[in-house]
């Protein structure tokens, strides 16, 4: 069986130029080749195609029907190849390309927009595919190669992930101003069994951290509601349907407005560290290195601004 080979790109380029100029001499001049080199390319191309593509008419050439069909294929193909070469050459030089980024809903809403704005000033050609997933899912997708980077909480005992810390926040008890704990400015943990807690879903890192923190201090929650949305959690707390444990910056506006009260948990601070997670051993390109550097520099400034500006 005859092996069908793809057409040679250089021969297609010579064919396109010959069709454009209608002359072997002019085509060779524009391609910076000898006329015999162009003639050889055309003979080889016709052998590969298995049919005649051009007719010589003195010093000029015209296309056969087969040549016309090949030209209609070759021109858009060569244009796409040229555009692709230009795009590929810019990946390292200009930081162009794509970054598949995972981030939780909270990070997507609050931290990611100013970070991307700053990043785009340095690397405007880079495009992002953002996946709104919580930390466990982001780490799973990193491990499978489905993400390049993830803005996540610090991984817990995950040896396959490298983590670059950017900022830390504190989890606190959130209640309405008329709640007894808010009035007394202290969390009465012996009465915790009488309270309904509104928390992140149990698959999240935050839920795991809260649960471990309480168990370490001899406590176990008996009644709680799992909510994936921080906005929904705040509204439920405002309605008096329970108390929550949330990051301080998430409720800064409501606390400043007198709608909610933020209290320390009472057994020492429960802090989380946010940063950029990367699959261990993966080589980063220029755009990814710039993104991580900006995330490190922006993290602390962003947290300060969030706390000072409700």
C-alpha positions, 0 to 999 in steps of 0.5 A: 500500500502506498504511504500517503505523506503530508505535503511539505510546507516549504513546497506549499509556500513556493507553490503559493508564491508561484501562483501569486506572481505567475512567474518562476523568476519572480517567485524565486526572487521573493523567496530568496531561492534560485529558479531551479530550486523553485522548479524542483519544489514544483516537480516534487509537489506534483509527484506527491500530489499525483497529478499536474498542478500548473501549466507553463505558458512561456514565462508565465504559469497557470493552474490546472483544476487540481492546482486550483483546488490545492491553492484554495487549501494551501493559502488558509493553511499557510496563513494559520501556520504563520499565525501559530508560529507567531503565537508560539514564539511569544510564549516565552518571550512575552509570556503569552499563552494560557494559564489554567487557574483554579480558585475557590468562589471566595478567591474568585470574587475577592482576591483574584480580580485585583491580582489579574488586573495587576498581572495583565499590566505585565503580561497582557497577552496571556489568557486565563481559564478560571475554574471555580473550585474549592481547595480539595478539588483544585488540588485533585485537578492539579494532580491530574494535570487539569490545572496549571496553578491554583489559589488555594489554602495550604495543602494538608499533608499533600507531598505531590503539591508545592505551595507558595504562601501569599497571605493569612487570615483568621477564622472567627465566631460570627453572630448578630449583635443581639446574640448573648455571646455578642453582648458578653463579647465572649464565646460560651463554648459549654453552651455550644450544643444549644447553638446551630452553626452555619459552616462551609461544606464538610468536604472543604478545608475550612470545615476540616480545620474548624472540626480539628480545632474544636476536637483538639479543645475537647469540643464537638459540634452537634448541630450545624448547617453546611453552606458553600456560599459565604454570602448565603451564610451571612444572610442566614446569620443575620436572620438569627438562624445560627452562628458562623465561623468565618474569615474576618475579612469576609464580614468586615463590611457587615461588622463595620455596619453593625449588622454582625459581630466578630468574636475570637474563638477563645482557644487561640487564633485559628488561622489559614494560609492562602497561596499558590499551589503547583504540582511538584516537579512541574516546570513553570513558564515565564507567565506562571512565574510572574503570576506567582511573584505578583500573588506573593507581593499582592497578598499582604497588601490586599489583606490589609486593604480588606480589613481597613476598607469595609 
